[in-house]
């Protein structure tokens, strides 16, 4: 009986985990859709005038946490 309860609780936790992951992915996609790449590029240009590449990319990622390191590097290459 206790094995059945443990199995059911594990299944419930798995379903909750899957639901939360899909919700997070949807929220990240919405956040990425709302962010303006031109605004990010302008911010990076402003930072590049003051700082080196690594410091500018770090400040860009602090300002826009939804940007991955690869995306930030691609924006840097556009400058």
C-alpha positions as CSV (number, residue, x, y, z in Angstrom):
1,X,0.0,0.0,0.0
2,X,2.8,2.5,0.9
3,X,4.6,1.7,-2.4
4,X,1.4,2.7,-4.2
5,X,1.2,6.0,-2.3
6,X,4.9,6.7,-3.1
7,X,4.3,5.9,-6.8
8,X,1.3,8.1,-7.0
9,X,3.1,11.0,-5.2
10,X,6.0,10.6,-7.6
11,X,3.7,10.7,-10.6
12,X,1.9,13.8,-9.3
13,X,5.2,15.6,-8.7
14,X,6.3,14.6,-12.2
15,X,3.2,16.1,-13.7
16,X,3.6,19.3,-11.6
17,X,7.2,19.6,-12.8
18,X,6.2,19.2,-16.4
19,X,3.5,21.8,-16.1
20,X,5.8,24.3,-14.4
21,X,8.5,23.8,-17.0
22,X,6.1,24.5,-19.9
23,X,4.8,27.6,-18.1
24,X,8.4,28.8,-17.7
25,X,9.2,28.2,-21.3
26,X,6.1,30.1,-22.4
27,X,7.0,33.0,-20.1
28,X,10.5,33.1,-21.5
29,X,9.2,33.1,-25.0
30,X,6.8,35.9,-24.3
31,X,9.6,37.9,-22.6
32,X,11.9,37.4,-25.6
33,X,9.1,38.5,-27.9
34,X,8.5,41.7,-26.0
35,X,12.2,42.6,-25.9
36,X,13.4,44.8,-28.7
37,X,16.6,43.7,-30.4
38,X,17.3,47.2,-31.6
39,X,17.1,48.5,-28.1
40,X,19.5,45.8,-26.9
41,X,21.9,46.6,-29.8
42,X,21.8,50.3,-28.9
43,X,22.6,49.6,-25.3
44,X,25.5,47.3,-26.3
45,X,26.9,50.0,-28.5
46,X,26.7,52.5,-25.7
47,X,28.5,50.0,-23.4
48,X,31.1,49.2,-26.1
49,X,32.1,52.9,-26.2
50,X,33.0,52.8,-22.5
51,X,34.2,49.2,-21.9
52,X,35.9,46.2,-23.4
53,X,34.1,43.4,-25.0
54,X,33.7,41.1,-22.0
55,X,32.6,43.9,-19.7
56,X,30.1,45.3,-22.2
57,X,28.6,41.8,-22.8
58,X,28.3,41.3,-19.0
59,X,26.5,44.6,-18.5
60,X,24.2,43.8,-21.5
61,X,23.3,40.5,-19.8
62,X,22.7,42.2,-16.5
63,X,20.4,44.7,-18.2
64,X,18.6,42.0,-20.3
65,X,18.8,38.7,-18.4
66,X,16.8,36.8,-21.0
67,X,19.7,37.1,-23.5
68,X,22.0,34.1,-23.6
69,X,25.7,34.4,-23.8
70,X,25.6,33.2,-27.5
71,X,23.0,35.8,-28.4
72,X,25.0,38.5,-26.6
73,X,28.1,37.5,-28.6
74,X,26.2,37.6,-31.8
75,X,25.0,41.2,-31.0
76,X,28.6,42.1,-30.3
77,X,29.6,40.8,-33.7
78,X,27.0,43.1,-35.3
79,X,28.6,46.2,-33.9
